[in-house]
Amino acid sequence: MEGLEEKLKGLSIARRSRPEEPTYLLDVALQPAGPLAVCCSNLSVRLHDRDTLSLVGEYRGHGGPLCGVVFSHASPGFLYSGSADGTVRGWDVRRPGSDAAQVFKSDACHSYCSFDLSCGDTLLCAGTEQLDGEDSFLVFWDVRKPGGGLLGVYSESHSDDITQVRFHPRDNDRLASSSTDGLVNVFDLSCGAEEEALLATCNGDSSASSVCWSGPDYTQLLCLSHDEGLHLWDLSQLDTDKPLTVFSTPDARGLPLTAGGGGVDYLVGGRWLEEAQRLLVVGGENGGDLHLMECDGGGLRLLRTLEGGHASTVRCFLWDAAREALVTGGEDSQLLLWKPGGEELTSGKRETMKSEAPSRLKSRPHKKHGYSKH
């Protein structure tokens, strides 16, 4: 099988979306046999054709900033989006433009800044912003139950905004959460009560922005921080005397990655590539260039730099393993498809399309769900 380096070397821009309305592209999800879903800073969820990137549908209904999009695993025609308006909404992909088919809520004062769906399509979990300077909550629903299916909350494990929740790709009851309190927690939800469910707490020593399951059996966790720190932990060592840390750096910006000694200005995120058995980390430069890197016990290693695409900060990406393609979205409003041997239909670098309302964002411009509180 062709090595990952060779696959990435062949990437070039194949398609570039050109939206009429300037908006930040915050998160992107892929339905394996269908469209791409993108959540935007203008509070919309957009559907794009995965091959042409043409817009095929749009949903509106959220009253606050969006924090992500996730497709159902078992029902590919269903899509979920979460929002600071205190709702997670389910949309029928077969009916673009329709109202939400499901709406999940908890306490009226909850504002969600992260959410995810379990691999078995049974549980939804949302992480809230800190409430009244004291508490933040993990909220759980059973998606199979009518009327919202609220199961309850965990309230003791984080003391600040819960920036991301990620279910294990294979274990329906395993959940990881990250927070601006600097902690990354791992839960076994089959244990029920919060105290018994908490399996591990890893301290990143800085405000955590995202977490990603990785490793051959998804026993590792990648954590990125808002000040560009990176930590890779091996949870299979929990019951041993061996250290959990596989690799750690307090600031990835200080690592020389290019031949000229340059590095990244920010980190976008990480993805475990199952077929390649490699952990891909994407970082960028403020001008729009992207660095595709591998992360393991030896640290970060540059695999490929992508130039001539984005004109400003990139917010999200995904790897389409079936097509060996990369999709990226950012603050320049662009959605780009990078494919081996891709030849863009319309040449020329896209000019920046910065949002006209940047005041809605916190000072960290690349913070994935970093909206100001209303």
Order of alpha helices (4+ residues) and beta strands (2+ residues): alpha-beta-beta-beta-beta-beta-beta-beta-beta-beta-beta-beta-beta-beta-beta-beta-beta-alpha-beta-beta-beta-beta-beta-beta-beta-beta-beta-beta-beta-beta
